[in-house]
Amino acid sequence: MLTQEQKMQAALLKASKALIDSSILGEVVPAEFRPSVELNVKYLSKKVTYGKELNIDVSWIPEEGAYYTLILTDPDVPSRKNPEDGEYRHWVVSNILNSDYANGEDLTEYEPPCPPVGTGLHRYIFLLYKQPGFLDLSVISKRRERWEADSWAKSFGMELVGCNFFKGQQKQ
């Protein structure tokens, strides 16, 4: 029987393989990155019905007393074949104490994924950064496109610790 530590290591190895297979390593985050935190993301309502709220649940096992920043980005704008507009910033929550992102500081309000029809699959990437402490990050560009999440986070001394993603497209 596997120990909890062995299960976590297996999950992190699986995550690394998926990041490599989807060309996220080297394109969106540094090629040498390997997750040290398992970042779990769930969209709690699969069917949207007449304005029903689509809830997200994001969880990880935090380092006690640590602050984190959570980012959702789409690097495939306008399409994966032609990403000339670079990353599109869908969500940024900073100063998350432990893993209580609901009480973090919303720097960029959540905007749901909405890939344009005919642009193929887009990769929607959740990035989890450990902050060096509580940070004043209140000033962030209003422009959501042509953003580089990893460069922005590193400019504040943050360390990428977790990553998860899904792919989505609008069919004709």
Backbone as a chain_set.jsonl record, in Angstrom:
{"seq": "MLTQEQKMQAALLKASKALIDSSILGEVVPAEFRPSVELNVKYLSKKVTYGKELNIDVSWIPEEGAYYTLILTDPDVPSRKNPEDGEYRHWVVSNILNSDYANGEDLTEYEPPCPPVGTGLHRYIFLLYKQPGFLDLSVISKRRERWEADSWAKSFGMELVGCNFFKGQQKQ", "coords": {"N": [[0.84, -1.182, 0.0], [0.515, 2.233, -0.814], [2.121, 5.048, 0.699], [0.998, 8.234, 2.009], [2.793, 10.221, 1.235], [4.064, 8.957, -0.946], [1.893, 8.768, -2.688], [1.443, 11.495, -3.152], [3.855, 12.21, -4.418], [3.638, 10.647, -6.722], [1.408, 11.88, -7.894], [2.471, 14.432, -8.398], [4.46, 13.789, -10.227], [2.885, 12.85, -12.324], [1.563, 15.241, -12.93], [3.742, 16.8, -13.819], [4.45, 15.389, -16.16], [2.135, 15.804, -17.712], [2.29, 18.59, -18.04], [4.59, 18.798, -19.573], [3.833, 17.303, -21.863], [1.831, 18.942, -22.889], [3.155, 21.158, -23.698], [3.478, 23.252, -21.899], [5.52, 23.615, -20.101], [8.384, 25.441, -20.622], [7.118, 27.049, -22.531], [5.181, 28.573, -21.138], [5.83, 28.472, -18.454], [9.056, 28.179, -16.808], [11.223, 25.741, -18.31], [12.516, 24.01, -16.594], [10.908, 23.817, -14.366], [9.324, 21.986, -11.794], [6.496, 20.818, -10.195], [5.964, 21.336, -6.702], [3.886, 21.356, -5.094], [0.693, 19.959, -4.992], [-1.791, 21.094, -6.96], [-5.145, 21.38, -6.865], [-8.04, 21.678, -8.79], [-11.431, 22.351, -9.197], [-14.343, 22.673, -11.068], [-17.372, 23.248, -9.881], [-19.992, 23.057, -10.814], [-21.244, 21.455, -13.493], [-23.084, 21.87, -15.472], [-24.404, 24.693, -16.928], [-27.095, 26.654, -16.183], [-29.378, 28.926, -17.082], [-28.208, 31.404, -15.916], [-27.14, 30.301, -13.633], [-24.683, 30.162, -11.132], [-21.313, 29.366, -11.746], [-19.255, 27.632, -9.872], [-15.927, 27.597, -8.556], [-13.507, 25.523, -7.121], [-10.509, 25.59, -5.546], [-7.677, 23.996, -4.33], [-4.937, 23.268, -2.135], [-2.179, 21.903, -0.283], [-0.942, 23.927, 2.038], [2.08, 25.638, 3.049], [2.381, 26.225, 6.4], [1.325, 29.391, 7.469], [2.236, 30.697, 5.233], [2.095, 32.925, 2.385], [0.323, 33.154, -0.7], [-0.053, 33.474, -4.303], [-2.528, 33.138, -6.73], [-3.085, 32.394, -10.071], [-4.904, 32.531, -13.128], [-4.452, 31.875, -16.441], [-4.468, 32.288, -20.032], [-2.5, 31.228, -22.505], [-2.853, 31.139, -25.224], [-3.698, 33.121, -27.205], [-4.565, 34.892, -30.084], [-4.993, 32.246, -30.815], [-3.762, 28.877, -30.424], [-2.09, 28.165, -32.501], [-1.375, 30.633, -33.42], [-0.279, 32.569, -31.343], [-0.051, 35.426, -31.011], [-0.948, 37.519, -29.384], [-0.164, 36.781, -26.958], [-0.239, 35.858, -23.466], [-3.408, 35.817, -21.832], [-4.834, 37.307, -19.115], [-6.88, 35.87, -16.832], [-7.527, 35.736, -14.139], [-6.396, 36.842, -10.987], [-5.398, 36.329, -7.764], [-4.082, 37.468, -4.837], [-1.926, 37.487, -1.903], [-2.874, 35.337, -0.371], [-3.479, 33.757, 2.489], [-2.165, 30.848, 3.791], [-4.221, 28.563, 2.418], [-6.547, 29.862, 1.839], [-8.085, 31.09, -0.47], [-10.425, 32.495, -0.973], [-10.429, 34.6, 0.752], [-8.349, 36.082, -0.123], [-6.632, 38.744, -1.894], [-8.271, 40.099, -4.546], [-6.801, 40.841, -7.437], [-7.203, 40.832, -10.144], [-10.296, 40.499, -11.341], [-12.195, 37.503, -11.633], [-12.59, 36.143, -14.823], [-14.431, 34.156, -16.873], [-13.292, 31.395, -18.923], [-13.453, 31.77, -22.446], [-13.024, 30.883, -25.281], [-12.65, 32.097, -28.595], [-14.83, 31.117, -31.288], [-13.664, 28.723, -33.589], [-10.953, 28.943, -33.064], [-9.666, 26.793, -32.055], [-8.289, 24.504, -29.572], [-7.674, 25.926, -26.403], [-5.29, 26.453, -23.814], [-5.905, 26.591, -20.467], [-4.476, 27.797, -17.714], [-3.729, 27.265, -14.38], [-1.761, 28.8, -12.043], [0.24, 28.58, -9.207], [1.825, 30.519, -6.915], [4.248, 30.866, -4.395], [4.564, 33.417, -2.123], [7.109, 35.739, -0.969], [6.296, 36.741, 1.41], [3.754, 38.854, 2.89], [2.562, 40.991, 0.376], [2.485, 44.212, -1.273], [0.579, 44.455, -3.821], [-1.196, 45.949, -5.212], [-1.214, 47.526, -7.505], [-1.747, 46.833, -10.737], [-1.592, 46.178, -14.19], [-4.292, 47.329, -16.188], [-4.838, 46.235, -18.603], [-5.494, 43.087, -19.894], [-4.499, 41.357, -21.823], [-1.489, 40.203, -23.524], [0.211, 39.627, -21.398], [2.562, 38.389, -19.039], [2.531, 35.977, -16.893], [4.444, 34.492, -15.347], [6.791, 36.076, -15.458], [5.838, 38.432, -14.279], [5.186, 37.536, -11.661], [7.691, 36.661, -10.743], [9.022, 39.081, -10.665], [8.296, 40.079, -8.25], [9.523, 38.446, -6.513], [8.358, 35.956, -6.192], [7.816, 32.391, -5.992], [7.195, 29.785, -8.171], [5.14, 27.13, -7.385], [3.069, 25.342, -7.839], [0.912, 23.955, -10.383], [-1.77, 23.626, -12.637], [-4.042, 22.63, -15.225], [-6.496, 22.998, -17.87], [-8.024, 22.193, -21.013], [-9.853, 23.933, -23.5], [-12.432, 24.667, -25.926], [-14.557, 26.414, -28.248], [-17.062, 24.972, -30.024], [-18.27, 24.958, -33.39]], "CA": [[0.0, 0.0, 0.0], [1.304, 3.464, -0.918], [1.985, 6.042, 1.762], [0.476, 9.528, 1.554], [3.916, 10.886, 0.558], [4.239, 8.291, -2.239], [0.757, 9.175, -3.518], [1.663, 12.872, -3.567], [4.946, 12.208, -5.384], [3.082, 10.099, -7.963], [0.55, 12.926, -8.469], [3.341, 15.496, -8.905], [5.105, 13.25, -11.417], [1.839, 12.848, -13.352], [1.368, 16.647, -13.308], [4.908, 17.206, -14.617], [4.333, 14.772, -17.486], [1.065, 16.506, -18.445], [2.8, 19.922, -18.387], [5.53, 18.596, -20.68], [3.076, 16.849, -23.035], [1.015, 20.048, -23.406], [4.09, 22.254, -24.019], [3.378, 24.368, -20.959], [6.899, 23.83, -19.658], [9.18, 26.046, -21.68], [6.336, 28.077, -23.221], [4.481, 29.447, -20.192], [6.664, 28.464, -17.241], [10.4, 27.695, -17.142], [11.309, 24.325, -18.668], [13.03, 23.222, -15.465], [9.943, 23.789, -13.268], [8.641, 20.764, -11.382], [5.621, 21.198, -9.082], [6.229, 20.812, -5.361], [2.576, 21.391, -4.447], [-0.382, 19.468, -5.851], [-2.834, 22.112, -7.081], [-6.394, 20.753, -7.278], [-9.023, 22.645, -9.27], [-12.711, 21.752, -9.574], [-15.49, 23.504, -11.392], [-18.344, 22.477, -9.126], [-21.239, 22.89, -11.538], [-20.875, 21.106, -14.862], [-24.102, 22.363, -16.383], [-24.815, 26.07, -16.681], [-28.514, 26.753, -16.452], [-30.046, 30.217, -16.911], [-27.587, 32.298, -14.953], [-26.629, 29.6, -12.46], [-23.284, 30.473, -10.896], [-20.36, 28.28, -11.924], [-18.308, 27.766, -8.767], [-14.613, 26.99, -8.674], [-12.856, 25.172, -5.863], [-9.076, 25.399, -5.733], [-7.109, 23.6, -3.047], [-3.578, 22.758, -2.043], [-1.7, 21.807, 1.096], [-0.023, 25.065, 2.148], [3.063, 25.74, 4.114], [1.704, 26.99, 7.462], [1.681, 30.802, 7.602], [2.76, 31.232, 3.971], [1.207, 33.667, 1.493], [0.353, 32.651, -2.067], [-0.786, 34.14, -5.379], [-3.14, 32.2, -7.663], [-3.294, 33.038, -11.373], [-5.457, 31.764, -14.242], [-4.017, 32.537, -17.663], [-4.624, 31.596, -21.318], [-1.381, 31.653, -23.344], [-3.158, 30.832, -26.62], [-4.554, 34.192, -27.714], [-5.943, 34.479, -30.31], [-5.097, 30.794, -30.967], [-2.509, 28.177, -30.103], [-1.242, 28.228, -33.697], [-0.968, 32.02, -33.634], [-0.452, 33.231, -30.037], [0.6, 36.734, -31.11], [-1.351, 38.407, -28.294], [0.428, 36.255, -25.721], [-1.129, 35.395, -22.403], [-4.557, 36.604, -21.411], [-4.991, 37.169, -17.665], [-8.274, 35.634, -16.467], [-7.787, 35.848, -12.699], [-5.233, 36.926, -10.101], [-5.711, 36.515, -6.349], [-2.795, 37.494, -4.121], [-1.924, 37.548, -0.441], [-3.703, 34.248, 0.138], [-2.842, 33.164, 3.659], [-2.32, 29.39, 3.752], [-4.874, 28.231, 1.139], [-7.87, 30.473, 1.888], [-8.094, 32.04, -1.584], [-11.64, 33.325, -0.931], [-10.105, 35.794, 1.533], [-7.186, 36.747, -0.699], [-6.866, 40.048, -2.529], [-8.549, 39.966, -5.979], [-6.144, 41.873, -8.24], [-7.911, 40.781, -11.413], [-11.54, 39.773, -11.121], [-12.32, 36.291, -12.445], [-13.304, 36.176, -16.104], [-14.455, 32.755, -17.304], [-12.753, 31.082, -20.244], [-14.396, 31.933, -23.55], [-12.224, 30.919, -26.505], [-13.445, 32.406, -29.783], [-15.166, 30.022, -32.201], [-12.732, 28.507, -34.69], [-9.545, 29.142, -32.698], [-9.122, 25.531, -31.56], [-8.114, 24.324, -28.133], [-6.876, 26.869, -25.616], [-4.848, 25.906, -22.528], [-6.217, 27.478, -19.347], [-3.462, 27.343, -16.772], [-3.721, 27.776, -13.014], [-0.406, 28.868, -11.512], [0.285, 28.893, -7.784], [3.125, 31.058, -6.506], [4.476, 31.165, -2.984], [5.099, 34.763, -1.975], [8.121, 35.836, 0.078], [5.602, 37.317, 2.561], [2.642, 39.693, 2.455], [3.067, 41.956, -0.607], [1.598, 45.249, -1.79], [0.469, 44.188, -5.255], [-2.442, 46.592, -5.605], [-1.122, 48.137, -8.825], [-1.576, 45.84, -11.806], [-2.074, 46.713, -15.457], [-5.708, 47.087, -16.506], [-4.85, 45.424, -19.822], [-5.391, 41.663, -19.57], [-3.763, 40.629, -22.849], [-0.039, 40.41, -23.638], [0.721, 39.591, -20.038], [3.394, 37.222, -18.766], [2.319, 35.667, -15.48], [5.656, 34.077, -14.654], [7.681, 37.248, -15.322], [5.228, 39.333, -13.3], [5.336, 36.957, -10.323], [9.116, 36.657, -10.371], [9.452, 40.454, -10.375], [7.985, 40.306, -6.839], [10.225, 37.442, -5.736], [7.519, 34.78, -5.951], [8.314, 31.099, -6.463], [6.156, 28.91, -8.708], [5.152, 25.859, -6.644], [2.028, 24.442, -8.317], [0.341, 24.27, -11.69], [-2.766, 22.714, -13.159], [-4.612, 23.259, -16.424], [-7.448, 22.267, -18.685], [-8.114, 22.705, -22.383], [-11.232, 24.201, -23.89], [-12.69, 25.338, -27.196], [-15.957, 26.533, -28.625], [-17.344, 24.291, -31.298], [-19.138, 25.73, -34.3]], "C": [[0.889, 1.251, 0.0], [1.056, 4.382, 0.27], [1.423, 7.323, 1.155], [1.558, 10.283, 0.765], [4.134, 10.274, -0.831], [3.108, 8.66, -3.203], [0.962, 10.595, -4.038], [2.779, 12.941, -4.616], [4.48, 11.671, -6.737], [2.209, 11.139, -8.666], [1.391, 14.047, -9.07], [4.072, 15.048, -10.17], [4.128, 13.235, -12.594], [1.591, 14.274, -13.862], [2.515, 17.122, -14.196], [4.825, 16.653, -16.033], [3.274, 15.487, -18.325], [1.526, 17.898, -18.883], [3.774, 19.836, -19.564], [4.762, 18.257, -21.952], [2.253, 17.966, -23.675], [1.838, 21.293, -23.718], [3.922, 23.471, -23.126], [4.754, 24.685, -20.39], [7.698, 24.361, -20.842], [8.449, 27.128, -22.449], [5.732, 29.08, -22.245], [5.268, 29.574, -18.891], [8.034, 27.904, -17.613], [10.435, 26.178, -17.348], [11.752, 23.457, -17.5], [12.045, 23.125, -14.296], [9.38, 22.395, -13.061], [7.792, 21.128, -10.176], [6.062, 20.555, -7.768], [4.95, 20.773, -4.538], [1.551, 20.871, -5.445], [-1.52, 20.481, -5.814], [-4.075, 21.448, -7.664], [-7.411, 21.825, -7.644], [-10.271, 21.887, -9.682], [-13.69, 22.862, -9.944], [-16.675, 22.71, -10.865], [-19.679, 22.266, -9.813], [-20.891, 22.619, -12.989], [-21.857, 21.677, -15.879], [-24.492, 23.78, -15.984], [-26.271, 26.193, -17.103], [-29.019, 28.135, -16.095], [-29.472, 31.057, -15.778], [-27.076, 31.628, -13.699], [-25.132, 29.87, -12.339], [-22.429, 29.223, -11.05], [-19.265, 28.464, -10.878], [-17.012, 27.033, -9.044], [-14.134, 26.668, -7.272], [-11.401, 24.863, -6.186], [-8.499, 25.044, -4.376], [-5.679, 23.107, -3.203], [-3.222, 22.652, -0.571], [-0.635, 22.881, 1.265], [1.065, 24.834, 3.195], [2.427, 26.66, 5.158], [2.242, 28.42, 7.545], [2.198, 31.444, 6.327], [1.665, 31.969, 3.204], [1.422, 33.187, 0.063], [-0.376, 33.605, -3.007], [-1.26, 33.055, -6.34], [-3.491, 32.955, -8.938], [-3.958, 32.046, -12.33], [-5.131, 32.533, -15.513], [-4.276, 31.657, -18.883], [-3.494, 32.078, -22.22], [-1.658, 31.558, -24.848], [-4.087, 31.848, -27.26], [-3.903, 34.818, -28.948], [-6.106, 32.974, -30.514], [-3.754, 30.163, -30.619], [-1.552, 28.234, -31.291], [-0.671, 29.625, -33.914], [-1.14, 32.816, -32.331], [0.167, 34.633, -29.979], [0.202, 37.712, -30.011], [-0.881, 37.893, -26.939], [-0.613, 35.794, -24.725], [-2.261, 36.38, -22.151], [-4.802, 36.29, -19.94], [-6.474, 37.057, -17.315], [-8.554, 35.884, -14.992], [-6.463, 35.947, -11.962], [-5.73, 37.222, -8.693], [-4.381, 36.439, -5.6], [-3.021, 37.543, -2.613], [-2.912, 36.555, 0.17], [-2.951, 33.625, 1.303], [-3.188, 31.685, 3.705], [-2.977, 29.002, 2.426], [-6.28, 28.822, 1.047], [-8.006, 31.541, 0.8], [-9.336, 32.939, -1.591], [-11.397, 34.609, -0.139], [-8.825, 36.465, 1.068], [-7.6, 38.067, -1.338], [-7.048, 39.84, -4.039], [-7.892, 41.115, -6.733], [-6.777, 41.973, -9.618], [-9.136, 39.912, -11.184], [-11.648, 38.61, -12.102], [-13.142, 36.551, -13.699], [-13.272, 34.758, -16.657], [-13.826, 32.572, -18.682], [-13.834, 31.201, -21.312], [-13.595, 32.009, -24.857], [-13.107, 31.222, -27.717], [-13.667, 31.174, -30.66], [-14.108, 29.941, -33.295], [-11.268, 28.68, -34.341], [-8.915, 27.888, -32.097], [-8.998, 25.504, -30.047], [-7.233, 25.417, -27.54], [-6.491, 26.159, -24.325], [-5.136, 26.955, -21.455], [-5.409, 26.972, -18.163], [-3.605, 28.062, -15.441], [-2.29, 27.693, -12.505], [-0.477, 29.279, -10.05], [1.699, 29.297, -7.412], [3.158, 31.256, -4.997], [5.151, 32.528, -2.926], [6.182, 34.776, -0.896], [7.562, 36.393, 1.391], [4.409, 38.085, 2.039], [3.202, 40.764, 1.528], [2.015, 43.0, -0.946], [1.6, 45.11, -3.304], [-0.721, 44.904, -5.872], [-2.391, 47.234, -6.989], [-0.804, 47.044, -9.841], [-2.196, 46.431, -13.06], [-3.549, 46.387, -15.666], [-5.832, 46.173, -17.724], [-4.618, 43.959, -19.457], [-4.554, 40.893, -20.585], [-2.278, 41.019, -22.833], [0.639, 40.505, -22.271], [1.575, 38.351, -19.878], [3.352, 36.936, -17.275], [3.614, 35.355, -14.762], [6.621, 35.245, -14.451], [7.155, 38.208, -14.264], [5.465, 38.81, -11.885], [6.787, 36.995, -9.862], [9.62, 38.058, -10.049], [9.166, 40.838, -8.92], [8.633, 39.248, -5.946], [9.41, 36.202, -5.417], [8.149, 33.535, -6.567], [7.139, 30.245, -6.931], [6.253, 27.56, -8.002], [4.121, 24.858, -7.17], [1.437, 24.915, -9.627], [-0.678, 23.2, -12.045], [-3.389, 23.396, -14.368], [-5.713, 22.38, -17.012], [-7.446, 22.895, -20.065], [-9.573, 22.908, -22.726], [-11.308, 24.884, -25.246], [-14.172, 25.458, -27.411], [-16.124, 25.861, -29.983], [-18.299, 25.142, -32.102], [-20.583, 25.548, -33.962]], "O": [[1.885, 1.317, 0.721], [-0.061, 4.483, 0.779], [1.379, 7.475, -0.066], [1.263, 10.91, -0.252], [4.366, 11.005, -1.793], [3.343, 8.843, -4.397], [0.696, 10.88, -5.206], [2.649, 13.665, -5.603], [4.883, 12.184, -7.781], [2.261, 11.269, -9.889], [1.062, 14.559, -10.14], [4.277, 15.848, -11.083], [4.497, 13.565, -13.721], [1.428, 14.493, -15.062], [2.283, 17.775, -15.213], [5.099, 17.367, -16.998], [3.488, 15.746, -19.51], [1.189, 18.34, -19.981], [3.778, 20.7, -20.441], [5.006, 18.851, -23.003], [2.004, 17.934, -24.88], [1.28, 22.361, -23.973], [4.194, 24.596, -23.546], [5.119, 25.847, -20.215], [7.678, 23.783, -21.929], [9.086, 28.042, -22.974], [5.763, 30.287, -22.486], [5.356, 30.654, -18.308], [8.163, 27.224, -18.631], [9.757, 25.431, -16.642], [11.392, 22.282, -17.433], [12.32, 22.419, -13.327], [9.007, 21.71, -14.014], [8.313, 21.695, -9.215], [6.475, 19.396, -7.729], [4.924, 20.233, -3.432], [1.537, 21.288, -6.603], [-2.137, 20.699, -4.772], [-4.068, 21.005, -8.812], [-7.618, 22.773, -6.886], [-10.196, 20.905, -10.42], [-13.839, 23.851, -9.227], [-16.951, 21.613, -11.351], [-20.43, 21.371, -9.425], [-20.3, 23.473, -13.65], [-21.487, 21.936, -17.024], [-24.867, 24.031, -14.839], [-26.631, 25.877, -18.237], [-29.082, 28.482, -14.916], [-30.161, 31.377, -14.81], [-26.619, 32.311, -12.782], [-24.403, 29.811, -13.329], [-22.777, 28.155, -10.548], [-18.436, 29.367, -11.0], [-17.0, 25.982, -9.684], [-14.334, 27.451, -6.344], [-11.104, 23.986, -6.996], [-8.79, 25.707, -3.381], [-5.278, 22.603, -4.252], [-3.885, 23.241, 0.283], [0.455, 22.767, 0.704], [0.969, 23.975, 4.073], [1.983, 27.759, 4.825], [3.447, 28.637, 7.673], [2.564, 32.619, 6.335], [0.477, 31.682, 3.35], [2.538, 32.857, -0.338], [-1.193, 34.423, -2.586], [-0.496, 32.166, -6.716], [-4.112, 34.017, -8.895], [-3.616, 30.863, -12.341], [-5.489, 33.703, -15.647], [-4.299, 30.431, -18.78], [-3.517, 33.226, -22.664], [-0.783, 31.868, -25.657], [-5.136, 31.49, -27.794], [-2.753, 35.248, -28.853], [-7.218, 32.458, -30.404], [-2.737, 30.851, -30.533], [-0.339, 28.338, -31.108], [0.389, 29.782, -34.519], [-2.046, 33.643, -32.228], [0.833, 34.978, -29.003], [0.949, 38.649, -29.731], [-1.164, 38.494, -25.903], [-1.718, 35.394, -25.09], [-2.094, 37.596, -22.243], [-4.959, 35.126, -19.569], [-7.234, 38.012, -17.476], [-9.682, 36.207, -14.621], [-5.517, 35.224, -12.273], [-6.396, 38.23, -8.455], [-3.647, 35.458, -5.721], [-4.15, 37.628, -2.13], [-3.67, 36.877, 1.085], [-1.892, 33.027, 1.11], [-4.36, 31.311, 3.663], [-2.327, 29.109, 1.386], [-7.108, 28.343, 0.272], [-8.038, 32.737, 1.092], [-9.301, 34.031, -2.158], [-12.095, 35.602, -0.345], [-8.272, 37.313, 1.768], [-8.77, 38.447, -1.318], [-6.107, 39.454, -4.732], [-8.374, 42.246, -6.675], [-6.877, 43.058, -10.19], [-9.019, 38.727, -10.87], [-11.243, 38.722, -13.259], [-14.241, 37.104, -13.642], [-12.193, 34.211, -16.887], [-13.831, 33.489, -19.503], [-14.976, 30.788, -21.11], [-13.5, 33.074, -25.468], [-14.195, 30.661, -27.846], [-12.803, 30.303, -30.76], [-13.705, 30.958, -33.859], [-10.412, 28.578, -35.22], [-7.759, 27.916, -31.676], [-9.53, 26.362, -29.341], [-6.196, 25.779, -28.096], [-7.265, 25.36, -23.797], [-4.653, 28.084, -21.542], [-5.628, 25.865, -17.671], [-3.603, 29.291, -15.373], [-1.678, 26.625, -12.536], [-1.182, 30.227, -9.702], [2.645, 28.526, -7.569], [2.202, 31.757, -4.405], [6.163, 32.769, -3.583], [6.18, 33.925, -0.006], [8.292, 36.5, 2.376], [4.08, 37.98, 0.858], [4.213, 41.388, 1.852], [0.815, 42.726, -0.916], [2.509, 45.587, -3.983], [-1.203, 44.512, -6.935], [-3.441, 47.463, -7.589], [0.258, 46.422, -9.805], [-3.218, 47.114, -12.988], [-3.995, 45.284, -15.351], [-6.806, 45.433, -17.861], [-3.642, 43.636, -18.78], [-3.958, 39.874, -20.238], [-1.877, 42.011, -22.223], [1.509, 41.343, -22.036], [1.317, 37.346, -20.539], [4.053, 37.575, -16.49], [3.867, 35.89, -13.682], [7.205, 35.382, -13.376], [7.918, 38.735, -13.454], [5.897, 39.56, -11.009], [7.068, 37.327, -8.711], [10.543, 38.214, -9.249], [9.727, 41.809, -8.413], [8.324, 39.165, -4.758], [9.729, 35.473, -4.478], [8.912, 33.614, -7.531], [6.197, 30.01, -6.174], [7.304, 26.921, -8.012], [4.278, 23.653, -6.972], [1.453, 26.104, -9.946], [-0.469, 22.016, -11.785], [-3.277, 24.613, -14.519], [-5.837, 21.197, -16.694], [-6.928, 23.995, -20.259], [-10.432, 22.142, -22.291], [-10.384, 25.582, -25.662], [-14.959, 24.706, -26.836], [-15.413, 26.157, -30.944], [-19.047, 25.95, -31.552], [-21.448, 26.122, -34.623]]}, "num_chains": 1, "name": "protein.A"}
